[in-house]
Every structure is written in structure tokens, then in C-alpha cells.
Amino acid sequence: MTNYHDENLHGRKTTRQVKVYPIPFESLPDWVGAKSLIEVNRYGTRPQGKKSRRQIVDYHEQHFYLSSLNYSASEFALVIRGHWSIENQLHWVKDVTLSEDNCIHTGGFSPANWAMVRQFLVSLARQLNCRTLPEALRLMANQLQMIFDALFDHSDSFCPTPVSPMVD
């Protein structure tokens, strides 16, 4: 089974080819439950370099996945693409925009605390319907009342119905 998907976004032209190979039970006895080997090829062109000297270059990436599912190539393509959307929408934002990988806070609970602060900023930016994190940071700068309103809004859109406490 093979699935192809072409995409033209952000100056990149990409073709994704997903092939699924069924795995006979006896061929991988150490991988109990493995049913599918998935091969993903991504190729196309993309800009590379600084904006002033940007060039269009060809690229080809090949990845392999092992799964216990019996999905079609198009279903695996959607699942794999969905996984990468998490990387692109959350981890990349935290790594690049907030420099999470270059964090100088080490020792004790500092890294975990700063990770929570960064995640809080990303969540607040999304709650404020900002398109990018830098846009959200500009919007929130010196706007404490707006932040408090977003955090402590008691309308139904932000707060679920209170749950009564459990009684022993």
C-alpha cells in the first residue's frame, strides 16, 4: 500500500510517500504484536540560508516506523503527520522562540519550574488567540489587566462547572 501527498507551504515543495509493509508474525518473533513496517519518504525543495542569501535546495528524508496497527498507508500518513504537528506547534515553539534548549537554569527544581513558566506562556498565548508567541508577548507586555482577565475570567468559556468536593 502506498500513499502520496504533495504540499506547497512556506516556500517549500514537499512530497510525502508512505508505504506500508505487512509483517508476518514469524518474521519478527522478538517484536510481539508488530504488524506493520512503515516507510516514509519526504522529498522536495526548500529555502536554505539567511534571507539575504537564501537558495532553494533539494532534500530527501527517509524514516521507518514499526507499528502494532493494521492501518492503510493513508491512515498512517495522517497519524504520523499528526505526531509531527505536536512537535511543530509546541516543542519547536518552546525550543526556538523561548530558547528552552539553551536554558541556563540548572539544579534543583529550577529547570522544571521554568519549563512550567514557558508552557504557561504558550497556553496563555493560545487562549488569547495569538498567531505567534512573539505576537502574544508584544500583546501581553504591560497589559496586566488583560492577562488577569484572561486568567481569572469566570465565564463559562474559561471555567468548567465547579465539582463538589468528595466526602468520605
C-alpha positions in Angstrom: 0.0 0.0 0.0 1.3 3.4 -0.9 0.0 6.9 -0.3 1.3 10.2 -1.8 0.7 13.7 -0.6 2.0 16.9 -2.3 2.2 20.2 -0.4 3.4 23.7 -1.2 3.8 25.8 2.0 6.2 28.5 3.2 8.3 28.3 0.1 8.7 24.5 0.4 7.5 21.9 -2.0 7.2 18.6 -0.4 6.0 15.2 -1.5 5.3 12.6 1.2 5.3 9.0 0.2 4.1 6.5 2.8 4.5 2.8 2.1 3.1 0.1 4.4 4.5 -3.4 4.5 2.7 -6.1 6.5 4.9 -8.1 8.8 4.3 -11.8 9.1 4.1 -13.0 12.7 7.1 -15.3 12.4 9.4 -12.8 10.8 9.9 -10.7 14.0 9.4 -13.1 16.9 11.1 -10.6 19.4 8.6 -7.9 18.4 5.3 -9.4 19.7 2.4 -7.6 18.2 4.3 -5.9 15.3 2.0 -5.9 12.3 3.2 -3.1 10.0 6.5 -1.6 8.8 6.0 1.9 7.6 8.4 3.7 5.3 8.1 7.4 4.9 10.0 9.3 2.2 9.8 13.1 2.2 11.4 14.9 -0.7 11.2 18.2 -2.5 12.7 21.7 -2.4 13.1 24.2 0.4 14.8 27.5 1.1 18.1 27.4 2.9 20.3 30.1 4.4 19.7 33.6 5.6 17.1 35.7 3.9 19.5 37.9 2.0 21.4 34.8 0.5 18.6 32.2 0.5 18.8 29.5 -2.0 16.4 26.7 -3.0 17.8 23.3 -2.3 16.6 19.8 -2.9 16.2 17.4 0.0 15.2 13.8 0.7 14.5 12.3 4.1 13.6 8.7 4.8 12.1 7.4 8.1 10.9 4.0 9.2 8.3 3.1 11.8 7.2 -0.1 13.3 3.5 -0.5 14.4 1.1 -2.9 16.1 -1.7 -1.4 14.0 -3.1 -2.6 10.7 -3.7 0.8 9.1 -3.7 1.7 5.5 -1.0 3.9 4.1 -3.3 7.0 4.1 -4.3 6.3 7.7 -0.6 6.0 8.8 0.2 9.2 6.8 -2.4 11.1 8.9 -1.2 9.7 12.2 2.4 10.4 11.5 1.6 13.9 10.3 -0.4 14.5 13.4 2.5 13.4 15.6 4.7 16.0 13.8 2.2 18.7 14.3 2.8 18.3 18.1 6.5 18.8 17.5 5.9 21.8 15.3 3.2 23.5 17.3 4.6 23.0 20.8 8.2 21.8 21.1 9.6 23.9 18.3 7.9 27.0 19.7 9.4 26.3 23.1 12.8 25.4 21.7 13.3 28.2 19.2 11.2 31.1 20.5 11.7 30.6 24.2 15.3 29.1 23.9 14.3 26.1 26.1 17.3 24.0 24.9 19.7 26.8 26.0 18.2 27.3 29.4 20.8 28.4 31.9 18.7 27.4 35.0 20.2 24.2 36.3 20.0 22.4 39.6 17.2 21.7 42.0 13.7 22.4 40.8 14.7 25.3 38.6 14.5 23.5 35.2 11.1 22.1 35.9 9.8 25.4 37.2 11.0 27.3 34.2 9.5 24.7 31.9 6.1 25.3 33.6 6.5 29.0 33.1 7.3 28.6 29.4 4.3 26.2 29.0 2.1 28.7 30.8 3.2 31.4 28.3 2.4 29.2 25.3 -1.0 28.2 26.8 -1.9 31.8 27.6 -0.9 32.9 24.1 -3.2 30.3 22.6 -6.0 31.3 24.9 -5.6 34.9 23.7 -5.9 33.6 20.1 -2.4 34.9 19.1 -1.0 33.6 15.9 2.6 33.5 17.2 4.3 33.6 20.5 6.3 36.9 19.8 2.9 38.4 18.9 1.5 37.3 22.2 4.5 38.6 24.1 4.1 42.0 22.5 0.3 41.9 23.2 0.9 41.0 26.9 3.7 43.5 27.5 2.5 46.0 30.2 -1.1 44.7 29.9 -1.5 43.1 33.3 -5.3 43.8 33.4 -5.8 41.9 30.2 -3.7 38.9 31.5 -5.7 38.9 34.8 -9.0 39.0 32.9 -7.9 36.0 30.7 -6.6 34.1 33.8 -9.5 34.8 36.1 -12.4 35.1 33.8 -15.3 33.3 35.5 -17.5 32.9 32.4 -18.4 29.5 31.1 -15.9 29.8 28.3 -12.9 29.6 30.6 -14.1 27.8 33.7 -15.8 24.4 33.9 -18.7 23.9 36.3 -17.4 23.5 39.8 -17.3 20.0 41.1 -18.4 19.4 44.6 -15.7 18.1 46.9 -15.7 14.4 47.7 -16.9 13.4 51.1 -15.5 10.4 52.9 
